Amino acid sequence: MNLRTLLDAHAPVSVTGVLDRPIDTVVSDSRQVARGSLFVAIRGGQELDRHAFVEDAVERGAEAVVVEEAAIDTGAATRVVVDDSRRALAALAARLHGHPSRAMQCVGVTGTNGKSTTASIIRHLLAASGSPAAYLGTLGFHWGDQVEPLPNTTPEAGALQALLARARDAGCRSLAMEVSSHGLALGRVQGIGFDAAVFTNLTRDHLDFHGSEEEYFAAKSLLFRDLAGSSAAVLNADDPRAGKLAELTPAQVWTFGESGADVRLRNIRFDADRTHLSMDTPQGEFEVETALTGRYNSSNVVAAVTTGFALGIEGEAIRRGVADVAQIPGRFERIDEGQPFQVLVDYAHTPAGLETVLRAARELTSRRLLCVFGCGGDRDTGKRPMMGQVAEALADAIYLTADNPRSESPRQIIDQIAAGMRASDAVVEEPDRRTAIHAALGNAEVGDVVVLAGKGDEPYQILDGGRILPFDDRDVAREALRDRGVAGEALENC
């Protein structure tokens, strides 16, 4: 596309240089620049001001550069000055890719907990209704039978619009995506017209970025403020923030929950490997069954069912979609190597998330509940003692360890978690996560439940200096269980 034409999407303050340049990509990472690229120097958030990388982008062959400062030298590249480079990035990327969201029915899911599971279920509902669907979020980018990892829950606008275009061009006619508070605050989803937005819940998280719970909620609310009147706002009536969202959104409001909601959960029944839910809906009593376990997952299922009704999906398609959902990776995921106790891996990394998962795990056993967890480094430190309190109240044995320590000392993080707990023999402090997992599974007994919390399906661990090592709780758990099995056989043969 010609730069002159592309700039129709976002009027610049000024342009210096040639306008008749071909533009093939719109990027905000100078390392992705090639001939035909438009580099947008975004700023804001916790990242480096990317105006510092303009020279690098020009050296790599950028045709044009979008900046907020007219004094910046862009060399041979055309300089485009704008008031807000993030807003420009979203508008220009959407224009370059032909506004892909307009060709798809788009559902955005936001909230502290439950986004991945709820969005995954919604994708299945959309597919069951006959609309080929993509998913985008913490679990990666899914379209057709393809899965691609993503660096962020909600990528930067340039990358996001490119992904949506790929989904559209692959035949997807709908999209279920997680929308993070970072993505909203940083304008990453501008240019996407959502047909429905879902609010799962709001508890403490990301205060290192937002500063306060009020600012955190303000970021989440942007998704609902920007909805069209013909769209649907699907809100958790059990969360006290739902009323405020209902007041500020111009969209049609649908609520779900356990009381006083459009779709109300009536009953949950657990079989050996299935969960059966019945609910009251505007269309009468409605029942679904799912392979998802854990009582807390009922809220995610009801949120997805409510979204299905809000979008006009037929009841039978909703049932099929919910029934088709298998295990969500790293979300209350069972690890089974034939051991006589249960091992569950979950992404819970907030006080409320950990409490929810441990309460659900407690329902699975009359024996002991063991928990292995830590807290991420360079993130909200205030939640650390709170998570210690939660674990102490609900688990019988606790293994405090590293999560993604980043630049912080794992020992310091453990000390801050332990500050919220009483000294007890039930608490083991082991900074090495692999060793902690091996210790917990080595000590588990018949009938116990062991929860490995915090990292879910993450295939890496982030250490000091930005070092990233391969590390997956699920693989380490299987390794520990196999080692335990070998040790057990050796003992039996002595």
Kinemage of the C-alpha trace (Angstrom):
@kinemage 1
@onewidth
@group {chain A} dominant
@subgroup {mainchain}
@vectorlist {calphas} color= white
{ca met a 1} P 0.000 0.000 0.000
{ca asn a 2} L 1.175 3.540 -0.749
{ca leu a 3} L 2.176 5.618 2.316
{ca arg a 4} L -0.012 8.484 1.131
{ca thr a 5} L -3.053 6.214 1.058
{ca leu a 6} L -2.178 4.563 4.358
{ca leu a 7} L -2.043 7.913 6.152
{ca asp a 8} L -5.715 8.464 5.342
{ca ala a 9} L -6.318 6.200 8.351
{ca his a 10} L -4.654 8.612 10.783
{ca ala a 11} L -4.089 12.259 9.938
{ca pro a 12} L -0.523 13.291 10.841
{ca val a 13} L 0.585 16.582 12.370
{ca ser a 14} L 3.239 16.904 9.678
{ca val a 15} L 5.089 14.859 7.061
{ca thr a 16} L 8.659 15.414 5.897
{ca gly a 17} L 9.824 13.437 2.905
{ca val a 18} L 8.399 11.349 0.096
{ca leu a 19} L 4.783 10.169 0.439
{ca asp a 20} L 4.746 7.876 -2.576
{ca arg a 21} L 6.500 4.996 -0.856
{ca pro a 22} L 5.293 1.364 -0.823
{ca ile a 23} L 4.457 0.061 2.668
{ca asp a 24} L 4.193 -3.698 3.262
{ca thr a 25} L 4.350 -3.896 7.057
{ca val a 26} L 3.589 -1.688 10.046
{ca val a 27} L 5.788 -2.561 13.031
{ca ser a 28} L 6.727 -1.103 16.412
{ca asp a 29} L 9.798 -3.289 16.996
{ca ser a 30} L 12.847 -2.048 15.083
{ca arg a 31} L 14.195 -5.616 14.911
{ca gln a 32} L 11.270 -6.522 12.648
{ca val a 33} L 11.956 -3.711 10.171
{ca ala a 34} L 12.758 -4.589 6.560
{ca arg a 35} L 12.444 -2.875 3.218
{ca gly a 36} L 8.852 -1.725 2.886
{ca ser a 37} L 8.326 -1.268 6.628
{ca leu a 38} L 6.683 1.642 8.397
{ca phe a 39} L 8.215 1.869 11.882
{ca val a 40} L 6.036 3.400 14.604
{ca ala a 41} L 7.967 4.695 17.614
{ca ile a 42} L 5.546 4.021 20.457
{ca arg a 43} L 6.049 5.063 24.043
{ca gly a 44} L 4.311 4.502 27.364
{ca gly a 45} L 3.899 1.623 29.759
{ca gln a 46} L 6.919 -0.053 31.327
{ca glu a 47} L 8.769 -0.448 28.054
{ca leu a 48} L 11.609 1.615 26.654
{ca asp a 49} L 10.586 4.643 24.629
{ca arg a 50} L 10.941 3.283 21.109
{ca his a 51} L 11.934 6.673 19.783
{ca ala a 52} L 15.377 5.472 20.914
{ca phe a 53} L 15.297 2.880 18.128
{ca val a 54} L 14.494 5.167 15.209
{ca glu a 55} L 18.095 5.143 13.980
{ca asp a 56} L 18.155 1.339 14.098
{ca ala a 57} L 14.887 1.166 12.137
{ca val a 58} L 16.246 3.510 9.465
{ca glu a 59} L 19.452 1.494 9.165
{ca arg a 60} L 17.380 -1.648 8.649
{ca gly a 61} L 15.571 -0.049 5.725
{ca ala a 62} L 12.400 1.554 7.063
{ca glu a 63} L 10.570 3.458 4.336
{ca ala a 64} L 8.955 5.796 6.854
{ca val a 65} L 8.970 6.428 10.577
{ca val a 66} L 6.113 7.627 12.771
{ca val a 67} L 7.235 9.712 15.749
{ca glu a 68} L 5.797 12.130 18.284
{ca glu a 69} L 8.775 14.490 18.125
{ca ala a 70} L 9.396 16.587 15.004
{ca ala a 71} L 13.061 17.126 15.889
{ca ile a 72} L 13.986 13.458 15.509
{ca asp a 73} L 16.242 12.743 12.544
{ca thr a 74} L 14.831 9.964 10.357
{ca gly a 75} L 17.534 10.102 7.677
{ca ala a 76} L 16.337 9.002 4.255
{ca ala a 77} L 13.063 7.674 5.678
{ca thr a 78} L 9.938 9.802 5.505
{ca arg a 79} L 9.183 11.354 8.913
{ca val a 80} L 5.549 11.296 9.996
{ca val a 81} L 4.769 13.277 13.148
{ca val a 82} L 1.642 12.418 15.162
{ca asp a 83} L 0.217 13.387 18.536
{ca asp a 84} L -0.238 9.793 19.770
{ca ser a 85} L 1.949 7.117 18.216
{ca arg a 86} L 0.078 4.250 19.880
{ca arg a 87} L -3.243 5.387 18.434
{ca ala a 88} L -1.532 5.846 15.072
{ca leu a 89} L -0.074 2.327 15.230
{ca ala a 90} L -3.491 0.755 15.729
{ca ala a 91} L -5.165 2.796 12.985
{ca leu a 92} L -2.396 2.347 10.422
{ca ala a 93} L -2.035 -1.388 11.035
{ca ala a 94} L -5.782 -1.947 10.752
{ca arg a 95} L -5.853 0.040 7.485
{ca leu a 96} L -2.869 -1.795 5.989
{ca his a 97} L -4.459 -5.188 6.655
{ca gly a 98} L -7.907 -4.178 5.423
{ca his a 99} L -9.568 -3.936 8.851
{ca pro a 100} L -9.658 -7.725 9.402
{ca ser a 101} L -11.916 -7.540 12.465
{ca arg a 102} L -14.722 -6.255 10.248
{ca ala a 103} L -14.778 -9.617 8.471
{ca met a 104} L -15.134 -11.566 11.724
{ca gln a 105} L -17.480 -11.740 14.691
{ca cys a 106} L -15.156 -10.686 17.517
{ca val a 107} L -15.528 -11.453 21.210
{ca gly a 108} L -13.160 -9.956 23.775
{ca val a 109} L -12.767 -11.449 27.254
{ca thr a 110} L -11.259 -9.462 30.110
{ca gly a 111} L -10.953 -9.896 33.873
{ca thr a 112} L -8.362 -11.017 36.388
{ca asn a 113} L -9.068 -14.754 36.357
{ca gly a 114} L -10.743 -17.070 33.872
{ca lys a 115} L -9.931 -15.243 30.638
{ca ser a 116} L -8.126 -18.111 28.925
{ca thr a 117} L -10.713 -20.745 29.786
{ca thr a 118} L -13.711 -18.546 28.997
{ca ala a 119} L -12.288 -17.407 25.655
{ca ser a 120} L -11.398 -21.003 24.758
{ca ile a 121} L -14.951 -22.172 25.463
{ca ile a 122} L -16.392 -19.292 23.434
{ca arg a 123} L -14.214 -20.271 20.501
{ca his a 124} L -15.752 -23.749 20.629
{ca leu a 125} L -19.273 -22.278 20.780
{ca leu a 126} L -18.604 -20.128 17.735
{ca ala a 127} L -17.180 -23.094 15.835
{ca ala a 128} L -20.117 -25.299 16.827
{ca ser a 129} L -22.484 -22.680 15.422
{ca gly a 130} L -20.852 -23.078 11.997
{ca ser a 131} L -18.477 -20.118 12.181
{ca pro a 132} L -14.792 -21.153 11.845
{ca ala a 133} L -13.174 -19.519 14.848
{ca ala a 134} L -9.739 -18.386 16.004
{ca tyr a 135} L -8.482 -17.872 19.547
{ca leu a 136} L -5.860 -15.380 20.641
{ca gly a 137} L -4.490 -14.957 24.155
{ca thr a 138} L -2.230 -16.347 26.856
{ca leu a 139} L -2.447 -19.833 25.325
{ca gly a 140} L -1.193 -18.516 21.973
{ca phe a 141} L -2.775 -17.950 18.568
{ca his a 142} L -5.052 -20.812 17.469
{ca trp a 143} L -6.641 -21.071 14.050
{ca gly a 144} L -7.750 -24.255 12.357
{ca asp a 145} L -5.420 -26.952 13.652
{ca gln a 146} L -2.547 -24.504 14.028
{ca val a 147} L -1.135 -23.171 17.298
{ca glu a 148} L 1.476 -20.432 17.552
{ca pro a 149} L 2.916 -19.037 20.802
{ca leu a 150} L 2.600 -15.330 21.527
{ca pro a 151} L 4.890 -13.044 23.554
{ca asn a 152} L 1.959 -11.269 25.226
{ca thr a 153} L -1.647 -12.050 26.087
{ca thr a 154} L -2.650 -9.117 23.873
{ca pro a 155} L 0.098 -8.284 21.327
{ca glu a 156} L 0.982 -4.770 20.214
{ca ala a 157} L -1.464 -3.373 17.659
{ca gly a 158} L 0.778 -3.887 14.628
{ca ala a 159} L 1.345 -7.553 15.393
{ca leu a 160} L -2.264 -8.028 16.489
{ca gln a 161} L -3.760 -6.717 13.245
{ca ala a 162} L -1.381 -8.941 11.263
{ca leu a 163} L -2.565 -11.971 13.236
{ca leu a 164} L -6.222 -11.080 12.668
{ca ala a 165} L -5.536 -10.759 8.955
{ca arg a 166} L -3.968 -14.228 8.914
{ca ala a 167} L -7.031 -15.667 10.681
{ca arg a 168} L -9.361 -13.948 8.222
{ca asp a 169} L -7.357 -15.098 5.210
{ca ala a 170} L -7.339 -18.669 6.578
{ca gly a 171} L -11.147 -18.682 6.517
{ca cys a 172} L -11.938 -17.800 10.135
{ca arg a 173} L -15.182 -15.899 10.467
{ca ser a 174} L -15.079 -15.362 14.205
{ca leu a 175} L -12.575 -14.688 16.957
{ca ala a 176} L -12.464 -15.161 20.723
{ca met a 177} L -9.600 -13.256 22.289
{ca glu a 178} L -8.319 -12.355 25.713
{ca val a 179} L -7.989 -8.623 26.258
{ca ser a 180} L -5.514 -7.787 28.999
{ca ser a 181} L -5.508 -4.636 31.101
{ca his a 182} L -2.089 -3.808 29.635
{ca gly a 183} L -3.512 -4.192 26.132
{ca leu a 184} L -6.381 -1.864 26.943
{ca ala a 185} L -4.314 0.769 28.739
{ca leu a 186} L -1.771 0.811 25.911
{ca gly a 187} L -4.351 1.002 23.124
{ca arg a 188} L -3.475 -2.331 21.536
{ca val a 189} L -7.069 -3.272 20.644
{ca gln a 190} L -8.038 0.077 19.145
{ca gly a 191} L -9.371 -0.538 15.663
{ca ile a 192} L -11.140 -3.772 16.619
{ca gly a 193} L -14.919 -3.632 16.691
{ca phe a 194} L -16.047 -6.161 19.296
{ca asp a 195} L -19.465 -7.760 18.861
{ca ala a 196} L -19.360 -8.858 22.500
{ca ala a 197} L -17.152 -8.218 25.501
{ca val a 198} L -17.053 -10.453 28.583
{ca phe a 199} L -16.098 -9.444 32.134
{ca thr a 200} L -15.127 -12.451 34.266
{ca asn a 201} L -14.125 -10.835 37.592
{ca leu a 202} L -11.730 -8.336 39.119
{ca thr a 203} L -9.278 -9.016 41.938
{ca arg a 204} L -5.834 -7.675 42.780
{ca asp a 205} L -3.275 -7.999 39.985
{ca his a 206} L -0.828 -5.951 37.903
{ca leu a 207} L -0.608 -3.139 40.461
{ca asp a 208} L 3.071 -2.798 39.527
{ca phe a 209} L 1.777 -1.444 36.187
{ca his a 210} L -1.505 0.273 37.066
{ca gly a 211} L -0.596 1.606 40.500
{ca ser a 212} L -3.982 1.018 42.120
{ca glu a 213} L -7.039 -1.196 41.842
{ca glu a 214} L -9.016 1.833 40.673
{ca glu a 215} L -6.668 2.356 37.731
{ca tyr a 216} L -6.689 -1.376 37.035
{ca phe a 217} L -10.480 -1.322 36.833
{ca ala a 218} L -10.405 1.853 34.720
{ca ala a 219} L -8.253 0.007 32.171
{ca lys a 220} L -10.628 -2.964 32.099
{ca ser a 221} L -13.618 -0.663 31.660
{ca leu a 222} L -12.237 0.752 28.400
{ca leu a 223} L -13.311 -2.430 26.614
{ca phe a 224} L -16.940 -1.783 27.593
{ca arg a 225} L -16.934 1.985 27.101
{ca asp a 226} L -15.940 1.529 23.476
{ca leu a 227} L -18.598 -1.043 22.545
{ca ala a 228} L -21.257 -0.152 19.993
{ca gly a 229} L -24.890 -0.015 21.023
{ca ser a 230} L -25.583 -3.140 18.967
{ca ser a 231} L -22.872 -5.130 20.767
{ca ala a 232} L -23.269 -7.188 23.949
{ca ala a 233} L -21.628 -6.584 27.325
{ca val a 234} L -21.595 -9.892 29.223
{ca leu a 235} L -20.997 -9.213 32.911
{ca asn a 236} L -20.436 -11.335 36.014
{ca ala a 237} L -23.275 -10.267 38.298
{ca asp a 238} L -21.499 -11.835 41.280
{ca asp a 239} L -18.695 -9.264 40.998
{ca pro a 240} L -19.446 -5.867 42.611
{ca arg a 241} L -17.844 -4.032 39.656
{ca ala a 242} L -20.447 -5.342 37.205
{ca gly a 243} L -22.951 -2.634 38.102
{ca lys a 244} L -20.494 0.123 37.226
{ca leu a 245} L -19.698 -1.502 33.895
{ca ala a 246} L -23.404 -1.811 33.126
{ca glu a 247} L -23.801 1.916 33.737
{ca leu a 248} L -20.937 3.044 31.534
{ca thr a 249} L -21.353 0.771 28.512
{ca pro a 250} L -23.619 1.734 25.594
{ca ala a 251} L -23.948 -1.967 24.705
{ca gln a 252} L -26.791 -4.353 25.485
{ca val a 253} L -26.093 -5.842 28.911
{ca trp a 254} L -26.301 -9.556 29.673
{ca thr a 255} L -25.472 -10.845 33.143
{ca phe a 256} L -24.485 -14.241 34.504
{ca gly a 257} L -23.916 -15.558 38.008
{ca glu a 258} L -25.425 -17.457 40.882
{ca ser a 259} L -28.190 -14.978 41.689
{ca gly a 260} L -29.986 -12.028 40.139
{ca ala a 261} L -28.652 -12.652 36.633
{ca asp a 262} L -30.029 -13.199 33.127
{ca val a 263} L -28.313 -16.585 33.103
{ca arg a 264} L -28.266 -18.024 36.612
{ca leu a 265} L -26.375 -21.125 37.664
{ca arg a 266} L -28.752 -23.459 39.493
{ca asn a 267} L -26.876 -26.668 40.105
{ca ile a 268} L -23.508 -28.379 39.580
{ca arg a 269} L -23.053 -32.140 39.575
{ca phe a 270} L -19.688 -33.879 39.265
{ca asp a 271} L -19.146 -37.297 37.719
{ca ala a 272} L -15.818 -39.083 37.545
{ca asp a 273} L -14.673 -37.144 34.490
{ca arg a 274} L -17.519 -34.756 33.599
{ca thr a 275} L -19.196 -31.739 35.163
{ca his a 276} L -22.936 -31.189 34.636
{ca leu a 277} L -24.398 -27.691 35.011
{ca ser a 278} L -27.989 -26.533 34.941
{ca met a 279} L -28.977 -22.899 34.690
{ca asp a 280} L -31.978 -20.634 34.274
{ca thr a 281} L -31.887 -18.578 31.087
{ca pro a 282} L -34.261 -16.253 29.207
{ca gln a 283} L -35.145 -19.342 27.174
{ca gly a 284} L -35.896 -21.463 30.224
{ca glu a 285} L -33.871 -24.151 31.988
{ca phe a 286} L -30.694 -25.048 30.165
{ca glu a 287} L -28.197 -27.859 30.811
{ca val a 288} L -24.663 -28.471 29.610
{ca glu a 289} L -21.879 -30.892 30.424
{ca thr a 290} L -18.139 -30.404 30.173
{ca ala a 291} L -14.856 -32.191 30.732
{ca leu a 292} L -13.584 -29.155 32.673
{ca thr a 293} L -13.216 -29.910 36.367
{ca gly a 294} L -13.097 -27.673 39.416
{ca arg a 295} L -16.059 -25.779 40.816
{ca tyr a 296} L -14.595 -22.442 39.781
{ca asn a 297} L -14.768 -23.470 36.121
{ca ser a 298} L -18.562 -23.357 36.364
{ca ser a 299} L -18.387 -19.552 36.244
{ca asn a 300} L -16.271 -19.699 33.090
{ca val a 301} L -18.755 -22.088 31.463
{ca val a 302} L -21.756 -19.933 32.407
{ca ala a 303} L -19.974 -16.827 31.090
{ca ala a 304} L -19.428 -18.570 27.753
{ca val a 305} L -23.015 -19.869 27.617
{ca thr a 306} L -24.341 -16.353 28.306
{ca thr a 307} L -22.146 -15.011 25.505
{ca gly a 308} L -23.575 -17.629 23.197
{ca phe a 309} L -27.120 -16.525 23.972
{ca ala a 310} L -26.144 -12.851 23.595
{ca leu a 311} L -24.766 -13.590 20.125
{ca gly a 312} L -27.913 -15.481 19.116
{ca ile a 313} L -26.259 -18.907 18.936
{ca glu a 314} L -28.765 -21.752 19.095
{ca gly a 315} L -28.949 -23.775 22.293
{ca glu a 316} L -27.902 -27.056 20.707
{ca ala a 317} L -24.777 -25.448 19.257
{ca ile a 318} L -23.962 -24.023 22.678
{ca arg a 319} L -24.271 -27.501 24.218
{ca arg a 320} L -22.031 -29.017 21.540
{ca gly a 321} L -19.467 -26.286 21.941
{ca val a 322} L -19.224 -26.690 25.720
{ca ala a 323} L -19.085 -30.485 25.421
{ca asp a 324} L -16.280 -30.250 22.827
{ca val a 325} L -13.920 -28.415 25.175
{ca ala a 326} L -11.159 -30.684 26.410
{ca gln a 327} L -8.473 -29.841 28.941
{ca ile a 328} L -7.332 -26.219 28.823
{ca pro a 329} L -3.511 -26.309 28.970
{ca gly a 330} L -2.155 -25.314 32.351
{ca arg a 331} L -5.572 -24.586 33.812
{ca phe a 332} L -6.334 -27.131 36.554
{ca glu a 333} L -4.581 -29.591 34.245
{ca arg a 334} L -4.197 -33.122 35.550
{ca ile a 335} L -0.822 -34.838 35.219
{ca asp a 336} L -1.273 -38.598 35.280
{ca glu a 337} L 1.621 -41.024 35.229
{ca gly a 338} L -0.338 -43.713 37.079
{ca gln a 339} L 0.509 -42.323 40.523
{ca pro a 340} L -1.901 -42.979 43.457
{ca phe a 341} L -2.511 -39.263 44.028
{ca gln a 342} L -3.573 -36.301 41.899
{ca val a 343} L -1.269 -33.650 40.438
{ca leu a 344} L -2.781 -30.425 39.112
{ca val a 345} L -0.980 -27.629 37.249
{ca asp a 346} L -2.598 -24.208 37.256
{ca tyr a 347} L -1.757 -20.658 36.222
{ca ala a 348} L -3.112 -19.142 39.472
{ca his a 349} L -0.763 -16.289 40.331
{ca thr a 350} L -2.922 -13.897 42.375
{ca pro a 351} L -4.292 -14.246 45.915
{ca ala a 352} L -7.847 -14.720 44.667
{ca gly a 353} L -6.769 -17.082 41.903
{ca leu a 354} L -4.757 -19.234 44.295
{ca glu a 355} L -7.631 -19.353 46.758
{ca thr a 356} L -10.070 -20.416 44.051
{ca val a 357} L -7.819 -23.195 42.797
{ca leu a 358} L -6.952 -24.517 46.258
{ca arg a 359} L -10.604 -24.581 47.284
{ca ala a 360} L -11.459 -26.514 44.128
{ca ala a 361} L -8.578 -28.922 44.758
{ca arg a 362} L -9.655 -29.416 48.379
{ca glu a 363} L -12.979 -30.794 47.132
{ca leu a 364} L -11.107 -33.591 45.372
{ca thr a 365} L -9.559 -35.172 48.445
{ca ser a 366} L -10.212 -36.186 52.040
{ca arg a 367} L -6.459 -36.513 52.505
{ca arg a 368} L -3.752 -33.876 52.261
{ca leu a 369} L -3.512 -30.882 49.917
{ca leu a 370} L 0.042 -29.913 48.955
{ca cys a 371} L 0.868 -26.678 47.141
{ca val a 372} L 4.002 -25.555 45.286
{ca phe a 373} L 4.129 -21.874 44.310
{ca gly a 374} L 6.114 -18.664 44.180
{ca cys a 375} L 5.576 -15.108 42.934
{ca gly a 376} L 6.893 -13.399 39.821
{ca gly a 377} L 9.819 -11.038 40.197
{ca asp a 378} L 9.613 -7.357 39.232
{ca arg a 379} L 5.869 -7.495 39.778
{ca asp a 380} L 3.418 -6.410 42.497
{ca thr a 381} L 5.182 -7.123 45.788
{ca gly a 382} L 2.128 -6.378 47.930
{ca lys a 383} L 0.372 -9.577 46.908
{ca arg a 384} L 3.198 -11.828 48.092
{ca pro a 385} L 2.315 -12.068 51.810
{ca met a 386} L -1.350 -12.261 50.833
{ca met a 387} L -0.660 -15.370 48.763
{ca gly a 388} L 1.250 -16.841 51.691
{ca gln a 389} L -1.800 -16.309 53.902
{ca val a 390} L -4.066 -17.995 51.355
{ca ala a 391} L -1.808 -21.037 51.014
{ca glu a 392} L -1.396 -21.389 54.767
{ca ala a 393} L -5.165 -21.291 55.297
{ca leu a 394} L -6.002 -23.895 52.671
{ca ala a 395} L -3.052 -26.249 52.126
{ca asp a 396} L -1.621 -28.871 54.482
{ca ala a 397} L 1.911 -28.670 53.102
{ca ile a 398} L 3.431 -25.715 51.256
{ca tyr a 399} L 6.564 -25.533 49.119
{ca leu a 400} L 7.659 -21.927 48.548
{ca thr a 401} L 9.857 -21.594 45.491
{ca ala a 402} L 10.733 -19.437 42.484
{ca asp a 403} L 8.234 -18.495 39.791
{ca asn a 404} L 9.775 -16.189 37.170
{ca pro a 405} L 12.172 -14.317 39.466
{ca arg a 406} L 13.506 -12.010 36.727
{ca ser a 407} L 15.944 -9.511 38.300
{ca glu a 408} L 14.949 -10.274 41.904
{ca ser a 409} L 16.482 -12.776 44.269
{ca pro a 410} L 14.241 -15.871 44.598
{ca arg a 411} L 15.167 -15.992 48.283
{ca gln a 412} L 13.974 -12.415 48.788
{ca ile a 413} L 10.657 -13.191 47.092
{ca ile a 414} L 10.195 -16.301 49.255
{ca asp a 415} L 10.889 -14.251 52.381
{ca gln a 416} L 8.210 -11.746 51.369
{ca ile a 417} L 5.677 -14.546 50.811
{ca ala a 418} L 6.596 -16.144 54.134
{ca ala a 419} L 6.086 -12.803 55.901
{ca gly a 420} L 2.359 -13.428 55.607
{ca met a 421} L 2.604 -16.871 57.235
{ca arg a 422} L 3.299 -18.304 60.657
{ca ala a 423} L 6.474 -20.312 61.106
{ca ser a 424} L 5.528 -23.955 60.595
{ca asp a 425} L 6.988 -27.338 59.773
{ca ala a 426} L 4.362 -27.506 57.023
{ca val a 427} L 6.289 -24.901 55.016
{ca val a 428} L 9.344 -25.864 52.960
{ca glu a 429} L 11.428 -23.120 51.358
{ca glu a 430} L 13.279 -24.240 48.235
{ca pro a 431} L 14.315 -21.549 45.698
{ca asp a 432} L 14.957 -24.064 42.920
{ca arg a 433} L 11.566 -24.787 41.374
{ca arg a 434} L 12.548 -28.145 39.888
{ca thr a 435} L 13.828 -29.343 43.262
{ca ala a 436} L 10.677 -28.071 44.998
{ca ile a 437} L 8.407 -29.941 42.585
{ca his a 438} L 10.425 -33.129 42.987
{ca ala a 439} L 10.251 -32.763 46.779
{ca ala a 440} L 6.474 -32.214 46.839
{ca leu a 441} L 5.732 -35.152 44.529
{ca gly a 442} L 8.235 -37.311 46.362
{ca asn a 443} L 6.391 -36.674 49.639
{ca ala a 444} L 2.856 -37.104 48.270
{ca glu a 445} L 0.899 -40.064 49.611
{ca val a 446} L -2.056 -42.119 48.426
{ca gly a 447} L -5.132 -39.946 47.993
{ca asp a 448} L -3.319 -36.608 48.267
{ca val a 449} L -3.701 -33.709 45.812
{ca val a 450} L -0.651 -31.688 44.764
{ca val a 451} L -1.159 -28.280 43.133
{ca leu a 452} L 1.677 -26.684 41.150
{ca ala a 453} L 0.565 -23.072 40.898
{ca gly a 454} L 1.674 -19.920 39.153
{ca lys a 455} L 3.099 -20.868 35.758
{ca gly a 456} L 0.458 -23.028 34.126
{ca asp a 457} L 1.485 -23.980 30.593
{ca glu a 458} L 4.428 -21.570 30.387
{ca pro a 459} L 7.327 -23.429 28.708
{ca tyr a 460} L 10.015 -21.207 30.187
{ca gln a 461} L 11.407 -19.587 33.325
{ca ile a 462} L 12.636 -15.972 33.280
{ca leu a 463} L 15.759 -15.402 35.348
{ca asp a 464} L 18.064 -12.462 36.060
{ca gly a 465} L 19.446 -10.529 33.129
{ca gly a 466} L 16.463 -11.543 31.019
{ca arg a 467} L 17.752 -15.102 30.688
{ca ile a 468} L 14.999 -17.455 29.553
{ca leu a 469} L 15.402 -21.153 30.252
{ca pro a 470} L 13.182 -24.005 29.021
{ca phe a 471} L 10.986 -25.003 31.955
{ca asp a 472} L 7.476 -26.449 31.993
{ca asp a 473} L 5.828 -27.447 35.288
{ca arg a 474} L 4.007 -30.261 33.509
{ca asp a 475} L 7.193 -31.780 32.099
{ca val a 476} L 8.993 -31.418 35.424
{ca ala a 477} L 6.056 -33.073 37.220
{ca arg a 478} L 6.148 -36.040 34.822
{ca glu a 479} L 9.901 -36.269 35.297
{ca ala a 480} L 9.477 -36.270 39.090
{ca leu a 481} L 6.721 -38.878 38.938
{ca arg a 482} L 8.840 -41.148 36.762
{ca asp a 483} L 11.781 -40.725 39.138
{ca arg a 484} L 9.483 -41.551 42.043
{ca gly a 485} L 8.285 -44.663 40.230
{ca val a 486} L 11.841 -45.865 39.612
{ca ala a 487} L 12.714 -45.236 43.240
{ca gly a 488} L 9.621 -47.106 44.365
{ca glu a 489} L 10.469 -50.130 42.199
{ca ala a 490} L 14.016 -50.104 43.528
{ca leu a 491} L 12.781 -50.163 47.107
{ca glu a 492} L 10.369 -52.983 46.375
{ca asn a 493} L 13.167 -55.056 44.838
{ca cys a 494} L 15.571 -54.628 47.756
